[in-house]
Amino acid sequence: MIELTVPWLPGGIRAVTLWPLVLYLRGYEDDPCVRLHEEYHWRQALRWGVVPWYAAYLLVGIFYIGKPAPRHPMEREAYRIERECRRQRNAQE
């Protein structure tokens, strides 16, 4: 996984996996929960094959335009992992 920090990502996005890259919006590169979310997508792309994963993600995404990102079927588990990470971090504080 090649991780880079960028000064801008569109539409409130904190990070994005563009296999083999993971781009983090400046300020989120050290957030372990965002990192887990993107690591999940990175591994998804490996399991599916990079091109089929992107094709499926974009094709399914057409039906979720304008809806919250966690509703996208290929985002649900990544957001669940991120939420659980945050819940555990908050419990420790």
Backbone torsions as a table, in degrees:
resi	resn	phi	psi	omega
1	MET	NA	126.1	177.3
2	ILE	-103.2	115.2	-175.3
3	GLU	-105.9	131.2	179.3
4	LEU	-131.7	149.6	174.8
5	THR	-104.8	133.7	-179.1
6	VAL	-123.6	154.0	-178.0
7	PRO	-79.0	-14.8	-175.6
8	TRP	-153.4	139.0	169.0
9	LEU	-134.9	147.7	-175.3
10	PRO	-71.4	154.5	167.6
11	GLY	55.2	37.1	177.0
12	GLY	75.0	12.6	179.3
13	ILE	-73.2	132.5	-179.4
14	ARG	-91.5	-26.1	-180.0
15	ALA	-163.2	158.7	179.2
16	VAL	-149.9	140.4	176.0
17	THR	-98.0	118.3	173.3
18	LEU	-122.2	78.1	-169.0
19	TRP	-44.2	130.2	9.7
20	PRO	-90.2	8.9	-177.9
21	LEU	-92.5	150.1	165.4
22	VAL	-125.1	120.6	-179.6
23	LEU	-103.0	127.2	178.3
24	TYR	-110.6	134.2	171.6
25	LEU	-65.4	136.3	-179.9
26	ARG	-49.8	130.2	-178.6
27	GLY	103.9	-16.7	179.9
28	TYR	-111.3	-3.2	-176.2
29	GLU	-64.0	-23.7	-179.9
30	ASP	-105.6	7.1	179.0
31	ASP	-79.6	110.0	-175.5
32	PRO	-62.8	-28.2	-178.6
33	CYS	-74.5	-39.9	175.1
34	VAL	-66.2	-38.7	179.4
35	ARG	-63.0	-41.7	177.4
36	LEU	-62.7	-41.5	178.3
37	HIS	-57.7	-49.9	-177.7
38	GLU	-71.5	-33.5	175.7
39	GLU	-62.5	-37.0	177.0
40	TYR	-59.4	-47.6	179.3
41	HIS	-63.9	-38.9	179.9
42	TRP	-60.0	-44.3	179.2
43	ARG	-70.8	-34.9	175.1
44	GLN	-56.7	-47.3	-179.0
45	ALA	-61.2	-37.6	177.6
46	LEU	-66.8	-42.8	-178.7
47	ARG	-65.2	-44.9	-176.5
48	TRP	-79.2	-26.1	-165.4
49	GLY	97.4	135.9	-171.0
50	VAL	-60.5	-51.1	-177.2
51	VAL	-65.5	-47.3	177.4
52	PRO	-60.8	-35.6	179.7
53	TRP	-64.2	-47.8	178.6
54	TYR	-62.5	-43.0	-179.6
55	ALA	-60.8	-47.0	179.7
56	ALA	-64.1	-43.5	-178.8
57	TYR	-59.2	-47.8	-177.7
58	LEU	-70.8	-40.4	179.8
59	LEU	-63.5	-48.8	178.5
60	VAL	-65.0	-36.2	-178.8
61	GLY	-59.1	-26.8	178.2
62	ILE	-55.5	-36.6	-177.9
63	PHE	-79.6	-6.5	-177.3
64	TYR	-118.2	13.7	177.7
65	ILE	-61.7	130.9	179.7
66	GLY	83.4	-1.6	178.8
67	LYS	-104.0	158.1	178.8
68	PRO	-58.3	138.3	-177.4
69	ALA	-52.9	-39.0	-178.7
70	PRO	-62.2	-14.2	179.2
71	ARG	-79.7	-21.7	178.5
72	HIS	-60.9	127.3	-176.2
73	PRO	-55.4	-30.6	-179.3
74	MET	-86.7	-1.0	176.4
75	GLU	-104.6	-20.9	-171.7
76	ARG	-53.7	-51.3	-177.2
77	GLU	-67.3	-38.4	178.9
78	ALA	-62.3	-42.3	177.8
79	TYR	-69.9	-33.6	176.6
80	ARG	-62.9	-43.4	178.5
81	ILE	-62.6	-44.0	179.8
82	GLU	-63.7	-43.9	178.7
83	ARG	-61.8	-43.3	179.7
84	GLU	-63.6	-40.3	176.7
85	CYS	-58.8	-47.2	-179.2
86	ARG	-65.0	-39.6	178.8
87	ARG	-61.2	-44.3	179.9
88	GLN	-66.5	-40.8	177.8
89	ARG	-63.2	-42.5	179.6
90	ASN	-66.5	-34.3	178.9
91	ALA	-67.0	-30.0	-179.6
92	GLN	-79.0	-21.6	-177.0
93	GLU	-82.5	NA	NA
